[in-house]
Amino acid sequence: MFVRSSSIQLVGMTVMAIAGGFILASLYSSRLSYRANSSVLNVGARDSSRGLQQKYFVDSLFANPSKDTNGAVSKNFNSSSIDQKPPADLSVVKLLCFVETCTKNVETKATAIKNTWAKRCDKTIFISDETSDSFPTLKLPGMLEGYPHLWSKTILTYQYLYENYVSEYHWFVKADDDTFLVVENLRAFLATLSPNEPHYLGKRFKALGGYTSGGAGYVISRKTLSKLGHGLKNKSLKCDDLNSKAPEDNAVGRCLKKLGIEPGKTIDTEEKELFHSFNLQTELSDKPPSWVYSYAYYPVKSCFGKRIFEQLLSFMLMGTDCCGNYTISFHYVSPKDMKMLEFMFYKLKVFGQQGEVPQVHEAYLSNDSSVKLPPETKSEGASKIGGAIVGSKVNETEASKKVESKS
């Protein structure tokens, strides 16, 4: 009786193993067939000319921008050479990044950012609770100190940027001093959009009326900054008072909503997110905090709670669920992990892996790519009052002296 039962179990397990192997083999074969038939991946096989490769890259990576101006996409592309130069230099996408920090974090968190991703922005300004020409950092007049008053730090920074830099840059990026940005991916994403349209982009939340996560970093276009700065200057826009202790990111969302500007789309073609409210370890752990499910605008993708077979199937078909291949940001990144990510992204090489050809979408260049101040928001008599700048042409020492004398 026991021998017979064991034999039946053995036969059953054998049949299940064969069936499982057949299913996995079929799925793997289908995936290979998809990759083999992909127009993007086979461009080089059909025609090795660079022109045709570029055409397919544009058609696949920047699909239908006019239908969804806030659409982001993520596609793999095999170029013929890892050193191949892009047909349109992404440096035409002008970024000003500002980092909110404080004195106690300057030597640790702010320094880590300055030595890593900040140098890839066209200009980076560190907004702090005091002005210093040694780092440098900048404190704006009227700014209230302390974490509960981050809103005053943010809105005064936007006013300052509007009065001094709106005519020089296309996009304005806000980050905390524990945010890590992959600036090249950010440029490629923004290259599909027009800075002359009112964009507001980041990790989108649906709670509290809808806004973008401050820690994940968010971006506004020159047009958005123009409308915001103009409304604040002529007092036609009523946002929170400077002494408000409302969460900074939510207050920004409410303020922009009064201008009719809502958070834009920031997922790729596989519906994976590009901006992240947590660090890489947490995102990959598949155990996000419970509050995320009620806050996140897009469905939270996680393998947590799935059976082993479902996890394997998900990985084979989609890869890592949490993060897009062209992820832009992570939050809660320690100075030590800043260095780790810097090495992984910019130093580590994978032998045999081919490069990609990023390209500015033609609509970006055709829709007034030259940086100029919109006529209706031109600010008379605006003068630069800050020099907390990294990687710019401004003499930092002289600029800092101006800040001190102005203060």
Secondary structure, 3 states (H helix, E strand, C coil): CHHHHHHHHHHHHHHHHHHHHHHHHHHHHHHHHHHHHCCCCCHHHHCCCHHHHHHHHHHHHCCCCCCCCCCCCCCCCCCCCCCCCCCCCHHHCCEEEEEECCHHHHHHHHHHHHCCHHHHCCEEEEECCCCECCCCEECCCCCCCCHHHHHHHHHHHHHHHHHHCCCCCCEEEEEECCCEECHHHHHHHHCCCCCCCCCEEECEECHHHCEECCCCCEEEEHHHHHHHHHHHHCCCCCCCCCCCCCCHHHHHHHHHHCCCCCCCCCECCCCCECCCCCCHHHHHCCCCCCCHHHHECCCCCCCCCCCHHHHHHHHHHHCCCCECCCCCEECCCCHHHHHHHHHHHHCCCCCCCCCCCCCCCHHHHHCCCCCCCCHHHCCCCCCCCCCCEECCCCCHHHHHHHHHHHC
